[in-house]
Amino acid sequence: MLIFAGLGNPGVQYAFHRHNLGFMAADAIAAAHGFGPWKARFQGLTAEGSISGTKVLLLKPATYMNDSGRSVGEALRFFKLDPATALTVFYDELDLAPWKVRVKHGGGAAGHNGIRSIDAHVGNDYRRVRLGIGHPGHKDRVVGHTLGNFSKAEMAELPIFLGAVAAEVPWLVAGDDARFMNDVALRLG
């Protein structure tokens, strides 16, 4: 079994914030792969399904971004799973251009409070799917950019990006991170 955690903040007021791109990815994966309904569990929302014959639990922590680790840690402990082999976290990344995707294992939090929280609860040895939102250009504008809604132009591209991520997620299940990144990029042209 694998856990795919998408990070974001709960509540309709945050729904289209760039910081909620992880939640959006989880929703797109659930829709594309016919997952069951979302249910309250592990201090978040979960949906269960199968991708390429592997059971996957999608998790959207409802603990707010800065405390995502409580929810993720609770789910891992419940299923007695090792984060190094079972956990994949989808989240927004300032240091990547919009709609770029990078996958890495381990590493630092790079200022992302959701990742910092997960690291504190389960260690830092897990797979991270970094979803680019771009940098606003100056550090004084980072908070407003991250906690702001996508622009109209971005909103037109958002479903295409999320569709590409969801369509290629079987490569993550298979453990082929490079193929996932390559095929998402090919779909986006």
C-alpha positions in Angstrom: 0.0 0.0 0.0 1.1 3.5 -0.8 0.1 6.9 0.7 -0.1 9.9 -1.6 -0.5 13.0 0.5 -1.4 16.3 -1.2 -0.7 19.4 0.9 -2.9 22.4 1.3 -5.2 24.3 3.7 -8.8 23.2 4.3 -11.7 25.5 3.5 -13.3 27.1 0.5 -11.4 30.4 1.0 -8.1 28.6 0.2 -9.4 26.3 -2.6 -7.6 28.0 -5.5 -4.5 29.3 -3.6 -1.2 28.3 -5.2 -0.4 26.8 -1.8 -3.2 24.3 -2.3 -1.7 22.7 -5.4 -1.1 19.5 -3.5 -4.8 19.2 -2.6 -5.7 19.9 -6.2 -3.3 17.1 -7.4 -4.9 14.7 -4.9 -8.3 15.6 -6.3 -7.2 15.1 -9.9 -5.6 11.7 -9.1 -8.8 10.6 -7.3 -11.0 11.6 -10.3 -8.7 10.2 -13.0 -8.3 6.8 -11.3 -11.9 6.3 -10.0 -11.1 6.5 -6.3 -13.9 6.1 -3.7 -15.5 9.1 -1.9 -13.5 11.3 0.4 -13.9 10.4 4.1 -12.8 12.1 7.3 -9.9 10.1 8.7 -6.4 10.7 10.1 -7.1 14.4 10.9 -7.8 14.8 7.2 -9.7 13.5 4.2 -8.9 10.2 2.6 -9.9 8.4 -0.6 -9.0 4.9 -1.4 -8.4 3.3 -4.8 -6.0 1.3 -6.9 -3.5 2.4 -9.5 -1.8 -0.2 -11.6 -2.9 -2.9 -9.2 -1.4 -1.2 -6.1 -3.7 0.0 -3.3 -3.2 3.8 -2.8 -4.6 6.0 0.0 -4.9 9.6 -1.0 -4.7 11.9 2.0 -5.4 15.7 2.3 -4.5 16.7 5.8 -7.1 19.0 7.4 -4.6 20.2 10.0 -3.6 23.3 8.0 -0.3 23.3 6.0 2.0 24.1 9.0 0.9 21.0 10.9 0.5 18.5 8.0 2.9 16.1 9.7 0.4 15.1 12.4 -2.1 13.8 9.8 0.5 12.1 7.6 2.3 10.5 10.6 -1.0 9.2 12.0 -1.8 7.5 8.7 1.6 5.9 8.3 1.5 4.6 11.9 -2.0 3.2 11.5 -0.9 1.1 8.5 2.6 0.5 9.9 4.2 1.8 6.7 7.8 3.0 6.2 7.8 6.6 4.8 10.9 5.7 2.7 8.9 3.2 0.6 5.3 4.1 1.1 4.9 7.9 1.3 4.7 10.4 -1.6 4.0 14.0 -0.9 2.6 16.4 -3.5 3.1 20.1 -2.8 3.7 23.6 -4.3 7.2 24.7 -5.0 8.3 28.3 -5.4 11.7 27.5 -6.8 10.2 25.8 -9.9 8.6 27.6 -12.9 4.9 27.2 -13.1 3.7 23.8 -14.3 7.2 22.2 -13.9 7.4 19.0 -11.9 10.4 17.5 -10.0 10.6 14.4 -7.9 13.1 13.8 -5.3 13.7 11.6 -2.2 14.7 13.2 1.1 16.3 16.5 1.4 15.5 19.7 3.3 12.2 21.6 3.6 13.5 24.6 1.6 11.3 26.9 3.6 8.1 24.9 3.0 6.3 24.6 6.3 4.2 21.6 5.3 7.3 19.7 4.4 9.0 20.9 7.6 6.1 19.5 9.7 6.2 16.1 7.9 9.9 15.9 8.4 9.4 16.6 12.1 6.8 13.8 12.4 8.2 11.0 10.2 11.7 12.0 9.2 12.8 13.3 5.8 13.3 10.1 3.9 10.2 10.0 1.6 9.4 10.9 -2.0 8.4 14.5 -2.8 6.6 15.6 -5.9 7.4 19.3 -6.2 4.8 21.1 -8.3 6.0 24.5 -9.7 4.2 27.7 -8.9 7.0 30.0 -9.8 8.6 32.7 -7.7 7.1 36.2 -7.6 10.5 37.8 -8.1 11.1 39.3 -4.7 11.1 37.7 -1.2 8.7 40.4 0.1 6.0 39.1 -2.3 6.4 35.4 -1.6 3.6 35.1 1.0 1.0 37.0 -1.1 2.0 34.9 -4.1 1.8 31.6 -2.4 -1.3 32.4 -0.4 -3.0 34.0 -3.5 -5.3 32.6 -6.0 -4.0 31.5 -9.4 -4.3 34.2 -12.1 -7.0 33.9 -14.8 -4.3 32.8 -17.3 -3.0 30.2 -14.9 -6.6 29.0 -14.2 -6.9 28.1 -17.9 -3.7 26.1 -17.7 -4.3 24.5 -14.3 -6.6 21.7 -15.3 -4.2 20.7 -18.1 -1.3 20.5 -15.7 -3.3 18.6 -13.1 -4.6 16.2 -15.8 -1.0 15.5 -16.9 0.1 14.8 -13.3 -2.9 12.5 -12.7 -2.5 10.6 -16.0 1.2 9.9 -15.4 1.0 9.0 -11.7 1.1 5.2 -12.5 4.9 5.8 -13.2 5.2 6.9 -9.5 3.5 3.8 -8.4 5.9 1.8 -10.5 8.8 3.6 -8.9 9.9 5.3 -12.2 10.2 8.9 -11.1 12.2 9.9 -14.2 9.6 8.6 -16.5 6.8 10.4 -14.5 8.6 13.7 -14.8 9.4 13.2 -18.5 5.9 12.1 -19.5 4.3 15.0 -17.6 6.6 17.4 -19.5 5.7 15.7 -22.8 2.0 16.1 -22.2 2.4 19.7 -21.4 4.4 20.2 -24.7 
